Amino acid sequence: MPNPSFKVTPYVIAEISKRFKIPKSRVENMYKFWGRVVKTMEKQYLAHVIRAMEEELRRLPGHKLFQILCTPISGASGRVPQARYKKGQYFAIYFRPIANEKQLRVELAHELGHLFLLAMSHVYYGVKYDPNTPVEPASSIMGIFTVLEKNEFYHNEAQRFLHGTVDDVLQDFENLHNSGNP
């Protein structure tokens, strides 16, 4: 299949329709919906880190439904990003979208460092923080670990998850479908 760019083209839509015996119009509608999902996914900065931290926190007593929320705000005055912590319930980071997404990730990682210190550090290394405990530069240190880990993942680890061609992707899903595990 001649499409090394991995873009969903009319050819790819037609191949999916043919291989999975689904009307082309239905595949096109599904792709339109997927386009909406992708638009929201593009702005999910540090999503893997956030999900992992939520899972760790949910293991702690009193945090069963804990959520980390990242909310873009516009026209904000004062210090941005900033965060609000409600023990056992949520940690909300409010940030101003900026053109330099690399810097935005640094700022969000720093805020996640605050959450680690406030909610998790006493469990993992015995240091207790509360809202009155100074947390600088320790929150930046946790942010540094976050950004370094993500860089390591993108540079060295992510390659093993990539398919070589569009046909490889379609073939893997055909194999799944034909194995009786769709």
Steps between C-alpha positions, in 0.01 A plus 500: 500500500676820385443737790803540730364828642231329711243760396145383458444552130207396279710195410536402867125552558426275201745232625344500846155471348606212277702304757245527779187485282358826635334751266738776395255770614499351850881494512502865384254597776707317759808687378318834533420415862861393557609841371308663786672273752843579356438875535452460877786250525749748352474715812540220755842605624681240712192274489695181573663654805168635623328163459783321683487750788122460525540123524764534772283739697193277468695228682528724805225492763238770443597565136294236319352739241785751483532704178763730355349769282686730261291796398606766252392852590515818298549857606624399842684743716752404764715192514415235244518207511359450841337209673234416753519189714201342673636210704355167399300649212692694236795707394415767242767675297393822332728609218510758224558335162825629356660455160808335649354161588836374626499777765135427580592137571774622735251717688244220527767252615598749773138517617480120504810510720294698752237226499759231559640690795163580656325168448760228454846583637416395856409151375795453267789657686372613837501878453172666593394816322191706566372822341729705730820303428735660247509278194749683281725381340382145579198535269735600217715194569196276453420698184853440372460125554168514311640682197815286489296180511269621220800600288657159558175333399457705182864466393570139585198299607216611271662343192403151612130592483510625141376306200707511183217570258127561484465145369672369817234676709214361292655153503534497879134590537398243241696241696323605818161485330573159344624354829150531646597786735343806333 
